[in-house]
Amino acid sequence: MKQTTFLCTTLSLIVFLSQHFLSHAVRCHPEDKKVLLQIKQSFNNPYHLASWDPATDCCYWYVVECDRKTNRINELHLFAANVSGHIPAAIAGLTYLETLTLHKIADLTGAIPPALTKLTNLKRLTISWTNISGEIPPFLSQLKNLTFLDLSFNNLSGGIPPSLSQLRNLYGLRLDRNKLTGPIPDSFGDLSPSLQYLHLSHNQISGRVPTNWGGLNFTWIELQRNRIEGDVSVLFGKNKTVQVVDFSRNLLDFDFSDTVIGFPESLRVLDLSHNRITGRLPEGLTELENLYMNVSYNRLCGRIPLGGRLQLLDFTSYVHNRCLCGAPLPNDCK
């Protein structure tokens, strides 16, 4: 009995000491620490990265995360940081990185470096609200594991690289609020079916809406404030689950009367204002119980269909059309 008690006590002590030792073991991989210190030096050792002390464990440094199993740096979130310069090529040394966020850094300038292609494990890449410039590099299509790409609110120019359509795991794509020009690439007619969120607004994109988008099922699509032409009715249909469609302030030029495929019950926001849309408002709009809609500043005619939320919307949602009439507009139909 005494021997059994002694063995249990010994085993308990071993387990306790092992846990105590592991809890104080250095998790940080030396190669990751070396790379992070190079990044810090590239930014001229800013105060924002003061916790990046070579004498401490890098897994506990500010704005980084270590994977619990591998103990390799897998997340780097530099947010609202008072740093300046270009995106350090040294970041490519963090080969286990899955999430990279560079957000709200006004003094981050220069182009997106080719070194990022070495981050083959990257799933989420956000470079937004910065002053990076140049063209969106086609080499980003080499990051095959990307599920989310956000390059919004920058000074990027040129066209949209057709090669981005090769990112078949992409769930969300944000290129809005830049200085992009040219048409939507033909290859974007074959975007991944997994793509749910597409934001290309506030650019100078031209050309027509890809007809092949009728085969996709977006959740949220925004292309407002561009120079897009064509017909967006391909985005609708009873079997779709789209919630937000905003193509306001473009050059759309289709006949709304021809939208006979119906509208999904999920549709919450439809903004087609400031375009060149003709025809009548489809009766199917009355079936949408949670709809906010704006079709002002177009060339629509006829009576606003009765029912649903169409009479509950403010009259400004309908103003400045060719001959649209009926409530909530003040002019009756003759």
Salt bridges, closest charged atoms under 4 A:
ASP32 OD2 - ARG72 NE 2.96
GLU75 OE1 - HIS77 NE2 2.84
ASP176 OD2 - ARG174 NH2 2.66
ASP190 OD1 - ARG168 NH2 3.89
GLU222 OE1 - HIS199 ND1 3.84
GLU229 OE1 - ARG208 NH1 3.86
ASP253 OD1 - ARG208 NH2 3.87
GLU287 OE1 - LYS238 NZ 2.51
